[in-house]
């Protein structure tokens, strides 16, 4: 990873922090993309301490704001012409329906649409790399996921599992369609299931709701470092240099749901995503 530039989203804790530390240890210059400056600065100090590397930088971006994503992309491209690896790791789980600043249901807005726009804005920098890589953190929850174009932001019938699973199958449609569009370039894009990881995802930051459940279940979870292993593998291993459009679990290609394999639907979903983030004019 020497002389490679990497962005890790949601890098202030959990798998994002573990991914940052390991890729920095391997010699990469890592940009930790975080929403909160105070949490980001604490994580930056911790990442430098654990990795022994000072080649780590903090940059701010709220993936729940399209304006923030665009501002970050402009700031990054002003300093860096090449991006070797983009790890789309950040994720949210909301027990109650919430919306982003752009009016998107929060899980779809952050877990998919924010990352979708970020990736498209950074694509030319990835193409300039000798072998660019996009790594999308999905989930086995995609297997119960589906998507309704007439109710995309779940204004009717919201549930946490419905929202989360649709955002995770979205990651796979995005991965598969992006791989098709990048055919003929040196850029690969793959998705992964990290396993059941003991992170703070799903814990309400304001009320602390969910902390007791996490404490109870923690012995059964993977550690964040274990959960990050497949993302690190996809970001760095020469073994997957030419693999694209796949879904991995435990560093191996794994099956996805029949719905996730629907290429025609993935095309429609891509066009919908472009319209939502302002990359394609509204009909």
Backbone bond lengths (Angstrom), bond angles and torsions (degrees), N, CA, C in turn:
res aa  C-N    CA-C-N  psi(-1)  N-CA   C-N-CA  omega(-1)  CA-C   N-CA-C  phi
1 X - - - 1.474 - - 1.528 112.32 -
2 X 1.327 118.62 3.32 1.458 120.84 179.52 1.524 110.37 -59.48
3 X 1.333 115.68 137.65 1.467 123.48 179.93 1.525 113.15 67.30
4 X 1.322 118.01 14.00 1.463 121.13 176.04 1.528 109.77 -100.78
5 X 1.318 114.82 141.17 1.465 121.51 177.33 1.520 108.78 -103.90
6 X 1.323 115.87 129.50 1.463 122.51 -174.80 1.523 109.57 -128.30
7 X 1.325 116.70 139.68 1.467 122.09 169.08 1.517 107.89 -112.86
8 X 1.332 116.48 132.23 1.462 122.39 174.16 1.524 107.41 -120.75
9 X 1.333 117.51 118.40 1.461 119.94 177.91 1.531 109.38 -84.13
10 X 1.332 115.12 152.07 1.466 119.68 -178.35 1.508 111.59 60.20
11 X 1.340 116.06 43.75 1.464 121.05 -170.00 1.517 114.02 -88.98
12 X 1.333 118.50 3.19 1.460 119.17 -173.18 1.524 114.09 -83.24
13 X 1.340 117.88 -9.93 1.463 119.49 -179.64 1.519 109.87 -160.30
14 X 1.328 115.81 173.91 1.447 121.73 171.39 1.514 114.17 56.43
15 X 1.346 115.12 -138.14 1.463 120.65 -177.23 1.522 112.11 -64.30
16 X 1.327 117.14 -33.27 1.454 119.45 179.61 1.510 112.39 -62.81
17 X 1.331 115.87 -42.15 1.466 120.53 177.68 1.527 110.27 -66.84
18 X 1.329 117.39 -43.76 1.462 120.87 179.17 1.530 111.40 -62.51
19 X 1.322 116.97 -40.19 1.460 121.44 178.10 1.523 110.51 -63.76
20 X 1.317 115.86 -43.67 1.462 121.22 177.98 1.520 111.25 -58.10
21 X 1.323 115.99 -49.32 1.467 121.43 -176.81 1.526 110.77 -60.15
22 X 1.329 117.19 -47.30 1.462 119.93 -175.32 1.527 111.91 -69.52
23 X 1.324 117.73 -40.90 1.467 118.99 179.79 1.528 110.79 -69.11
24 X 1.331 117.24 -33.26 1.470 120.16 174.58 1.520 110.41 -66.61
25 X 1.320 116.75 -39.69 1.467 120.07 176.06 1.527 111.46 -59.27
26 X 1.321 115.82 -33.81 1.464 120.66 -179.53 1.528 112.14 -79.97
27 X 1.329 116.98 -1.40 1.452 120.28 173.75 1.517 115.84 105.62
28 X 1.324 117.67 0.58 1.461 120.41 -179.05 1.525 111.10 -73.29
29 X 1.332 115.71 153.21 1.463 122.14 167.69 1.523 105.65 -90.39
30 X 1.318 117.53 112.18 1.461 121.53 -170.92 1.520 111.20 -108.69
31 X 1.316 115.28 129.71 1.468 121.53 173.53 1.526 107.40 -102.03
32 X 1.311 115.41 116.80 1.460 122.05 177.44 1.529 107.97 -85.65
33 X 1.325 115.93 114.18 1.455 120.54 -178.91 1.520 108.32 -96.34
34 X 1.330 116.63 112.26 1.461 122.23 -174.02 1.520 109.93 -130.09
35 X 1.319 115.22 154.87 1.464 120.21 179.40 1.526 111.85 -83.72
36 X 1.340 116.04 -37.70 1.471 121.50 -173.05 1.524 110.63 -106.17
37 X 1.323 116.31 126.71 1.463 119.39 177.96 1.528 112.29 -64.41
38 X 1.335 120.41 -47.75 1.474 118.92 -179.50 1.531 112.65 -59.98
39 X 1.345 117.22 -47.13 1.469 119.57 178.88 1.522 110.49 -66.18
40 X 1.323 115.71 -37.06 1.461 119.84 -179.88 1.519 112.28 -64.91
41 X 1.325 116.65 -40.02 1.469 119.56 -179.60 1.526 111.64 -68.24
42 X 1.334 116.96 -37.76 1.463 120.11 175.15 1.528 110.45 -63.23
43 X 1.338 115.64 -42.81 1.468 120.21 -179.42 1.522 111.01 -67.76
44 X 1.318 117.16 -37.04 1.464 120.91 178.38 1.531 110.36 -60.66
45 X 1.323 116.30 -45.95 1.468 120.03 178.78 1.524 110.87 -62.10
46 X 1.335 116.12 -40.54 1.462 120.43 -179.95 1.527 111.18 -68.10
47 X 1.333 117.06 -40.95 1.468 120.89 179.60 1.528 110.64 -64.26
48 X 1.323 116.77 -40.53 1.469 119.69 177.57 1.525 110.81 -66.26
49 X 1.331 116.23 -38.85 1.463 119.77 -179.95 1.527 110.80 -65.56
50 X 1.337 116.60 -47.64 1.463 120.08 -176.12 1.531 112.48 -69.62
51 X 1.323 116.49 -35.97 1.470 120.00 -174.60 1.521 112.67 -87.47
52 X 1.338 116.41 -23.27 1.455 119.94 -173.59 1.510 112.67 72.47
53 X 1.331 116.60 15.83 1.462 121.59 -178.06 1.520 110.29 -115.72
54 X 1.334 115.94 140.75 1.467 118.84 172.83 1.525 110.32 -102.64
55 X 1.341 116.71 9.43 1.466 121.19 178.91 1.530 110.16 -90.46
56 X 1.324 114.40 52.26 1.462 122.30 178.92 1.520 107.34 -133.49
57 X 1.308 115.97 135.02 1.468 121.52 -176.83 1.519 109.17 -128.97
58 X 1.314 116.55 145.71 1.460 122.62 174.88 1.522 109.34 -100.57
59 X 1.333 115.89 129.96 1.457 121.06 170.03 1.524 107.69 -131.95
60 X 1.326 115.76 149.72 1.461 120.76 -173.80 1.522 111.66 -101.77
61 X 1.339 115.18 140.39 1.456 121.34 174.54 1.516 108.43 -162.58
62 X 1.314 116.29 133.87 1.455 122.59 173.39 1.526 107.11 -101.95
63 X 1.334 116.57 108.14 1.463 120.47 -177.65 1.519 112.29 -69.82
64 X 1.317 116.75 -8.26 1.461 121.12 174.05 1.511 112.94 -88.93
65 X 1.331 117.19 10.81 1.467 122.22 179.32 1.524 108.92 -136.38
66 X 1.319 117.39 115.13 1.465 120.20 179.49 1.527 110.78 -61.94
67 X 1.332 117.09 -35.24 1.468 119.97 178.56 1.526 110.67 -64.32
68 X 1.332 116.77 -39.34 1.462 120.61 178.37 1.525 110.97 -66.93
69 X 1.328 117.48 -40.25 1.469 120.87 177.89 1.525 110.00 -61.47
70 X 1.318 116.71 -43.87 1.474 120.23 -179.96 1.535 111.02 -65.79
71 X 1.318 116.25 -40.03 1.471 119.76 179.39 1.525 110.71 -64.43
72 X 1.333 116.82 -42.08 1.462 118.72 177.57 1.524 111.08 -63.09
73 X 1.331 117.03 -46.34 1.467 119.90 -178.66 1.519 110.65 -57.78
74 X 1.328 116.99 -42.31 1.476 120.54 177.85 1.528 110.34 -61.79
75 X 1.341 116.57 -44.02 1.462 120.48 -178.38 1.527 111.13 -65.85
76 X 1.315 116.65 -40.99 1.474 119.84 179.19 1.523 110.78 -65.17
77 X 1.326 117.34 -47.84 1.467 121.17 -175.48 1.528 112.06 -68.95
78 X 1.329 116.49 -21.60 1.466 119.29 175.37 1.524 111.61 -69.72
79 X 1.347 116.37 -23.98 1.470 121.13 -177.51 1.523 113.45 -107.81
80 X 1.330 116.56 -26.11 1.469 120.76 -173.08 1.522 109.70 -130.12
81 X 1.307 116.54 128.56 1.469 120.71 177.28 1.519 111.82 -91.65
82 X 1.341 115.81 -22.67 1.460 121.11 -174.84 1.521 109.57 -124.91
83 X 1.336 115.86 137.29 1.458 122.72 172.70 1.526 107.24 -125.95
84 X 1.324 116.46 120.46 1.459 120.22 -177.79 1.527 112.81 -84.61
85 X 1.334 116.54 -40.00 1.464 120.00 -176.16 1.524 109.79 -141.72
86 X 1.333 115.48 133.78 1.461 122.19 171.90 1.519 107.26 -119.14
87 X 1.338 116.68 116.24 1.461 121.36 177.81 1.525 107.78 -104.10
88 X 1.333 115.50 105.18 1.464 121.88 179.65 1.529 107.95 -85.16
89 X 1.325 114.84 85.37 1.462 121.98 -171.47 1.527 114.01 -103.15
90 X 1.317 118.36 -29.92 1.472 120.95 -171.74 1.529 110.90 -58.92
91 X 1.313 115.10 142.39 1.454 119.19 177.95 1.520 111.09 -154.61
92 X 1.327 115.77 151.45 1.467 120.73 176.36 1.524 109.10 -129.39
93 X 1.313 114.72 152.32 1.461 123.10 170.65 1.519 106.53 -129.20
94 X 1.319 117.00 127.52 1.464 120.01 178.85 1.523 109.21 -121.15
95 X 1.316 116.14 127.14 1.460 121.08 -178.54 1.526 110.17 -71.23
96 X 1.327 116.07 -37.78 1.465 121.19 175.33 1.522 108.73 -106.51
97 X 1.320 116.78 153.57 1.459 120.14 -179.56 1.525 110.09 -64.29
98 X 1.305 115.77 125.85 1.460 122.59 175.61 1.525 108.01 -129.20
99 X 1.314 116.02 162.20 1.456 120.17 179.12 1.526 110.43 -125.68
100 X 1.325 114.86 154.94 1.455 120.90 175.01 1.521 109.34 -81.02
101 X 1.320 116.11 177.00 1.466 119.98 179.81 1.529 111.66 -65.00
102 X 1.333 117.14 -18.68 1.468 121.01 178.39 1.523 112.24 -95.95
103 X 1.340 117.04 4.07 1.459 120.77 176.72 1.512 114.70 88.00
104 X 1.325 118.48 9.11 1.459 121.58 177.39 1.521 109.76 -81.72
105 X 1.327 117.29 146.83 1.466 119.96 168.54 1.521 106.87 -55.23
106 X 1.329 117.51 134.25 1.464 121.06 -164.12 1.527 114.26 -61.75
107 X 1.333 118.02 -41.42 1.466 118.78 -176.90 1.524 111.20 -68.57
108 X 1.324 116.77 -42.64 1.465 119.31 176.21 1.524 110.25 -68.02
109 X 1.330 116.40 -37.75 1.455 121.01 -177.36 1.518 113.49 -65.33
110 X 1.334 116.87 -43.02 1.468 120.87 -178.82 1.527 110.98 -86.43
111 X 1.333 116.10 -51.69 1.460 120.32 -171.96 1.529 112.42 -67.59
112 X 1.335 116.36 -29.80 1.467 118.38 178.75 1.525 113.49 -116.99
113 X 1.332 117.94 -63.14 1.466 119.44 -167.38 1.527 113.36 -64.42
114 X 1.328 118.05 -39.69 1.461 120.03 177.26 1.518 111.50 -61.63
115 X 1.337 116.17 -44.35 1.466 120.55 179.05 1.532 111.51 -69.76
116 X 1.315 116.49 -35.37 1.463 120.52 178.31 1.528 110.37 -59.92
117 X 1.337 116.20 -49.63 1.467 119.55 179.26 1.524 110.76 -64.12
118 X 1.317 116.99 -45.18 1.469 120.88 179.90 1.526 110.65 -54.91
119 X 1.315 116.50 -46.20 1.463 120.93 -178.17 1.520 111.27 -63.14
120 X 1.327 117.14 -44.17 1.472 119.21 -178.31 1.534 110.87 -64.84
121 X 1.323 116.78 -37.52 1.463 120.11 -178.85 1.527 112.07 -70.42
122 X 1.335 116.87 -25.48 1.468 121.09 -178.51 1.529 112.88 -100.60
123 X 1.322 116.99 4.65 1.464 120.34 -171.72 1.526 113.30 -61.88
124 X 1.324 117.02 -40.84 1.470 118.81 -178.69 1.525 111.16 -64.01
125 X 1.329 116.99 -36.81 1.470 120.28 177.27 1.524 111.06 -66.68
126 X 1.336 117.11 -35.32 1.456 121.17 176.76 1.528 110.94 -68.71
127 X 1.325 116.67 -38.40 1.464 121.06 179.87 1.531 110.83 -67.69
128 X 1.334 116.99 -29.42 1.470 120.21 178.43 1.527 112.34 -72.05
129 X 1.324 117.85 -18.33 1.466 120.81 -179.24 1.528 109.85 -70.70
130 X 1.334 117.57 153.66 1.466 119.72 175.77 1.530 112.32 -56.73
131 X 1.332 116.20 -37.35 1.472 120.36 177.29 1.520 108.00 -155.82
132 X 1.333 115.38 84.20 1.457 120.72 -177.56 1.516 111.67 -69.45
133 X 1.322 115.09 148.82 1.465 120.16 179.41 1.530 110.46 -135.64
134 X 1.330 115.52 137.06 1.458 122.85 172.86 1.519 106.94 -117.01
135 X 1.323 116.22 127.22 1.462 122.07 -177.37 1.524 107.91 -121.65
136 X 1.329 116.75 117.03 1.457 121.89 -177.05 1.530 110.07 -108.45
137 X 1.320 116.72 120.34 1.463 120.70 178.69 1.523 108.69 -82.76
138 X 1.324 115.89 108.67 1.459 122.94 177.94 1.525 108.14 -103.31
139 X 1.326 117.57 -143.70 1.458 121.06 -178.20 1.521 109.56 -169.04
140 X 1.326 115.53 154.09 1.458 119.93 171.48 1.516 111.97 -62.15
141 X 1.342 117.32 -16.97 1.469 120.93 176.58 1.518 111.87 -63.11
142 X 1.343 117.22 -15.12 1.472 118.94 178.95 1.531 110.93 -59.83
143 X 1.339 117.00 -23.04 1.464 120.33 -173.77 1.525 112.73 -67.57
144 X 1.328 117.26 -19.49 1.470 119.44 174.25 1.532 110.56 -105.41
145 X 1.327 116.54 9.39 1.455 120.61 -175.83 1.519 112.99 -84.28
146 X 1.315 115.26 144.65 1.464 121.90 169.59 1.520 106.94 -149.23
147 X 1.323 116.60 171.88 1.457 120.15 -174.09 1.516 109.33 -142.56
148 X 1.321 115.58 134.78 1.461 122.20 -179.16 1.523 108.30 -116.43
149 X 1.343 116.69 113.14 1.464 120.25 -179.30 1.523 112.14 -62.66
150 X 1.329 117.72 -20.03 1.461 121.02 178.76 1.527 112.94 -86.92
151 X 1.334 116.31 -9.74 1.468 120.78 179.54 1.528 109.39 -145.88
152 X 1.345 116.64 54.53 1.465 119.21 -170.74 1.519 113.91 -66.47
153 X 1.319 116.64 -33.41 1.463 119.91 -175.91 1.528 112.75 -103.14
154 X 1.330 114.35 18.82 1.469 122.43 170.73 1.522 112.68 53.33
155 X 1.326 115.50 45.07 1.466 119.36 173.17 1.523 110.37 -67.85
156 X 1.343 115.83 -19.11 1.464 121.32 173.82 1.528 108.01 -123.80
157 X 1.324 116.28 139.63 1.454 120.99 172.18 1.518 115.10 69.54
158 X 1.334 117.23 33.04 1.468 118.81 179.28 1.520 111.37 -67.87
159 X 1.324 115.70 138.80 1.470 122.61 163.93 1.513 106.39 -145.96
160 X 1.332 116.09 156.24 1.451 119.14 -177.10 1.526 110.67 -61.01
161 X 1.336 117.05 -41.03 1.466 118.73 -178.15 1.518 111.83 -70.37
162 X 1.333 116.63 -36.25 1.466 119.20 177.98 1.528 110.21 -64.25
163 X 1.338 115.83 -44.55 1.461 119.76 -179.65 1.512 112.97 -66.38
164 X 1.337 116.04 -44.43 1.458 119.39 -177.56 1.528 111.27 -68.50
165 X 1.327 116.45 -44.67 1.466 119.18 -176.53 1.525 111.20 -67.10
166 X 1.338 118.13 -34.81 1.468 117.66 177.91 1.525 110.83 -69.91
167 X 1.334 117.73 -31.93 1.466 119.06 177.58 1.525 111.20 -70.65
168 X 1.335 117.30 -28.49 1.463 120.70 -178.45 1.526 112.36 -82.76
169 X 1.334 118.23 -34.20 1.466 118.77 173.04 1.530 109.18 -71.06
170 X 1.329 116.12 -29.36 1.469 120.43 174.27 1.522 110.57 -59.28
171 X 1.338 117.51 -40.25 1.471 121.23 177.97 1.527 111.23 -58.24
172 X 1.329 116.79 -36.45 1.468 120.17 -177.24 1.523 110.93 -78.54
173 X 1.329 118.50 -42.33 1.467 119.38 174.12 1.526 110.43 -57.95
174 X 1.327 116.30 -43.56 1.468 121.97 178.23 1.525 110.00 -59.67
175 X 1.330 116.93 -46.63 1.466 121.55 -178.67 1.519 111.29 -60.92
176 X 1.318 116.73 -48.26 1.467 121.01 -175.44 1.534 111.32 -67.65
177 X 1.327 116.97 -41.97 1.464 119.88 -179.66 1.527 111.04 -72.06
178 X 1.335 117.21 -37.86 1.465 120.42 177.34 1.524 110.42 -62.71
179 X 1.329 117.31 -39.75 1.462 120.94 178.49 1.532 110.98 -61.05
180 X 1.318 116.78 -41.48 1.471 120.09 177.72 1.522 110.54 -61.79
181 X 1.314 116.74 -41.81 1.459 121.27 -176.88 1.528 112.37 -73.22
182 X 1.332 116.57 -20.96 1.466 120.53 179.31 1.529 112.64 -96.76
183 X 1.328 117.07 3.28 1.463 120.33 178.25 1.530 109.36 -57.29
184 X 1.320 115.91 135.15 1.462 120.09 -177.93 1.521 113.20 94.52
185 X 1.338 117.04 -9.25 1.473 121.60 173.76 1.528 108.25 -104.71
186 X 1.320 116.25 174.62 1.465 120.54 177.42 1.520 112.11 -91.58
187 X 1.337 117.60 8.06 1.462 121.26 -178.03 1.525 110.13 -91.20
188 X 1.326 116.28 131.56 1.459 121.32 174.73 1.521 109.41 -111.27
189 X 1.330 115.36 156.83 1.465 120.89 176.56 1.519 108.04 -142.40
190 X 1.324 115.88 126.59 1.460 121.57 -179.46 1.524 110.05 -138.42
191 X 1.328 115.25 154.33 1.461 122.11 177.99 1.523 109.00 -112.24
192 X 1.313 116.00 166.68 1.467 119.55 -179.48 1.514 111.57 -152.42
193 X 1.323 113.84 155.63 1.463 122.63 168.45 1.520 106.96 -107.18
194 X 1.332 119.15 118.79 1.471 120.36 -176.06 1.515 114.23 -79.21
195 X 1.334 117.58 -11.85 1.458 120.60 -171.29 1.520 109.99 94.61
196 X 1.307 116.37 -179.13 1.473 121.37 179.54 1.524 108.33 -83.18
197 X 1.313 115.05 104.57 1.462 121.18 -170.74 1.525 109.96 -109.53
198 X 1.322 116.19 138.16 1.463 121.53 179.21 1.519 111.72 -84.21
199 X 1.330 116.55 79.63 1.463 121.41 175.94 1.521 108.71 -113.07
200 X 1.334 116.78 -176.19 1.467 120.86 179.20 1.521 112.77 -88.46
201 X 1.336 117.87 8.39 1.451 119.58 -179.98 1.534 108.81 -62.01
202 X 1.304 116.72 134.14 1.455 121.62 -178.64 1.512 114.12 91.76
203 X 1.328 117.94 -8.61 1.468 120.87 177.17 1.523 108.58 -89.58
204 X 1.310 116.65 126.31 1.459 121.26 179.13 1.524 109.30 -69.83
205 X 1.335 116.83 120.08 1.472 120.62 -175.21 1.517 112.43 -67.71
206 X 1.328 116.52 -27.84 1.465 119.51 -176.91 1.530 112.17 -84.56
207 X 1.348 116.97 -43.16 1.458 120.40 -173.98 1.526 112.93 -100.68
208 X 1.342 116.06 -17.73 1.464 119.21 -175.53 1.511 112.99 79.34
209 X 1.348 117.01 5.19 1.463 120.71 -179.61 1.529 110.08 -56.60
210 X 1.323 116.37 130.52 1.461 120.85 178.95 1.519 113.64 104.17
211 X 1.330 118.03 -13.84 1.471 120.19 -177.06 1.533 111.71 -64.69
212 X 1.313 116.58 -40.26 1.469 119.75 -178.39 1.525 110.51 -64.18
213 X 1.311 116.69 -39.63 1.464 120.58 178.26 1.520 109.98 -63.60
214 X 1.317 116.52 -43.33 1.463 120.52 178.77 1.527 111.71 -61.13
215 X 1.326 116.84 -42.01 1.472 119.90 178.96 1.527 110.86 -61.97
216 X 1.327 115.79 -40.62 1.456 121.28 -178.84 1.528 111.90 -65.25
217 X 1.332 116.10 -39.86 1.465 121.19 -173.14 1.523 113.40 -92.60
218 X 1.328 117.46 -10.20 1.467 120.63 -172.99 1.534 113.98 -52.30
219 X 1.348 119.76 -39.58 1.474 118.05 -179.35 1.523 113.75 -61.15
220 X 1.341 116.68 -20.26 1.470 120.06 -177.01 1.528 112.36 -95.08
221 X 1.326 117.15 -7.28 1.461 121.43 -177.51 1.524 111.36 -89.72
222 X 1.341 115.00 155.23 1.453 120.52 164.96 1.521 108.51 -70.51
223 X 1.324 116.85 153.95 1.460 119.51 171.33 1.522 108.65 -73.82
224 X 1.340 118.67 159.54 1.470 119.68 175.08 1.522 113.04 -55.43
225 X 1.345 116.72 -37.14 1.469 119.12 179.14 1.521 111.17 -64.01
226 X 1.336 117.04 -39.81 1.470 119.78 177.13 1.528 110.54 -67.37
227 X 1.328 116.49 -40.98 1.457 120.25 179.84 1.512 113.19 -64.98
228 X 1.340 116.13 -27.24 1.469 120.93 -177.71 1.527 112.80 -82.37
229 X 1.325 117.94 -8.91 1.467 120.01 -171.59 1.530 113.14 -58.64
230 X 1.328 117.45 -41.59 1.467 118.89 -177.54 1.521 111.02 -72.24
231 X 1.331 117.94 -36.75 1.469 120.50 176.03 1.525 110.30 -61.96
232 X 1.329 116.37 -42.86 1.473 120.95 178.76 1.532 110.28 -63.75
233 X 1.323 116.04 -42.46 1.467 121.71 177.50 1.529 110.65 -58.27
234 X 1.335 117.01 -47.69 1.469 120.47 -178.50 1.525 112.02 -68.41
235 X 1.324 116.25 -28.53 1.466 120.21 -179.92 1.516 112.91 -78.55
236 X 1.337 117.04 -25.27 1.458 118.53 -167.19 1.521 116.56 -128.17
237 X 1.327 118.61 -23.24 1.465 119.43 -170.25 1.528 112.90 -75.48
238 X 1.333 117.81 134.62 1.465 120.15 173.44 1.522 112.10 -66.63
239 X 1.323 117.66 -17.36 1.466 120.86 -177.71 1.525 112.80 -65.96
240 X 1.333 117.65 -21.92 1.474 120.28 -178.41 1.528 111.79 -114.57
241 X 1.316 115.33 22.84 1.470 120.26 -178.19 1.532 112.56 -55.21
242 X 1.325 116.78 -37.04 1.463 119.87 -175.48 1.524 113.33 -112.06
243 X 1.336 117.04 12.91 1.470 121.27 179.94 1.518 109.11 -94.33
244 X 1.335 116.63 131.08 1.468 119.44 -178.74 1.524 110.22 -148.72
245 X 1.326 115.24 148.35 1.455 121.41 176.92 1.515 114.20 80.95
246 X 1.330 117.26 16.11 1.462 120.61 -175.38 1.532 111.50 -108.10
247 X 1.321 114.28 170.23 1.466 124.10 179.22 1.532 107.20 -122.97
248 X 1.319 116.41 126.33 1.456 121.67 -173.42 1.527 111.69 -115.39
249 X 1.322 114.22 148.68 1.469 122.27 170.24 1.521 106.86 -142.95
250 X 1.321 117.26 130.47 1.463 122.81 -176.71 1.537 111.24 52.87
251 X 1.320 115.88 43.59 1.466 124.51 174.91 1.528 113.38 66.79
252 X 1.318 117.04 17.23 1.461 120.54 178.02 1.523 110.03 -130.89
253 X 1.338 116.05 150.31 1.456 119.82 176.97 1.527 109.05 -63.41
254 X 1.326 115.75 133.58 1.467 121.91 -175.98 1.529 109.39 -125.38
255 X 1.325 117.23 157.46 1.465 120.26 178.83 1.527 111.56 -72.59
256 X 1.320 115.34 153.61 1.462 121.51 174.88 1.524 108.29 -120.41
257 X 1.320 116.57 171.37 1.458 120.54 -178.79 1.524 110.55 -67.87
258 X 1.311 115.07 158.64 1.474 120.45 178.90 1.530 110.03 -59.90
259 X 1.326 117.13 -39.27 1.459 120.84 179.45 1.529 111.30 -62.88
260 X 1.333 116.66 -37.18 1.464 120.39 179.55 1.523 112.16 -66.86
261 X 1.342 117.14 -21.73 1.466 122.18 -179.59 1.530 112.91 -87.10
262 X 1.328 117.44 -0.58 1.474 121.64 -176.74 1.524 109.63 -76.22
263 X 1.335 116.70 96.26 1.465 121.41 -175.29 1.523 112.63 -66.45
264 X 1.322 117.00 -35.59 1.468 119.55 179.41 1.528 109.97 -65.35
265 X 1.321 116.01 -42.55 1.463 120.02 178.19 1.523 109.95 -64.27
266 X 1.348 116.72 -40.57 1.469 120.53 179.34 1.527 111.10 -60.07
267 X 1.333 116.89 -38.05 1.474 120.72 176.88 1.515 110.94 -63.01
268 X 1.331 116.18 -45.63 1.470 120.30 178.75 1.522 110.84 -63.52
269 X 1.318 115.64 -40.43 1.460 120.66 -179.53 1.524 110.54 -66.26
270 X 1.319 117.34 -36.71 1.467 121.51 176.65 1.530 110.14 -61.28
271 X 1.333 116.30 -47.95 1.463 120.21 -179.86 1.525 110.97 -62.16
272 X 1.339 116.51 -40.50 1.476 120.45 176.40 1.519 110.00 -61.38
273 X 1.330 117.23 -44.51 1.475 121.51 -179.38 1.522 110.63 -61.60
274 X 1.326 117.08 -42.30 1.469 120.53 177.73 1.524 111.22 -59.13
275 X 1.320 116.39 -42.30 1.473 119.42 179.69 1.525 110.77 -66.36
276 X 1.327 116.94 -41.88 1.462 120.82 -178.27 1.535 111.91 -61.22
277 X 1.311 117.43 -38.75 1.479 120.01 -175.60 1.534 112.09 -95.28
278 X 1.333 117.00 2.59 1.462 120.02 174.72 1.512 115.22 85.27
279 X 1.337 117.59 20.12 1.466 120.64 177.09 1.530 112.21 -93.53
280 X 1.335 116.75 -9.16 1.450 121.29 179.35 1.531 106.93 -138.74
281 X 1.331 118.25 135.47 1.472 119.16 -179.14 1.533 110.75 -61.32
282 X 1.314 114.62 146.51 1.469 119.31 173.57 1.527 110.28 -63.99
283 X 1.322 115.77 145.30 1.466 118.92 177.24 1.509 110.01 -68.52
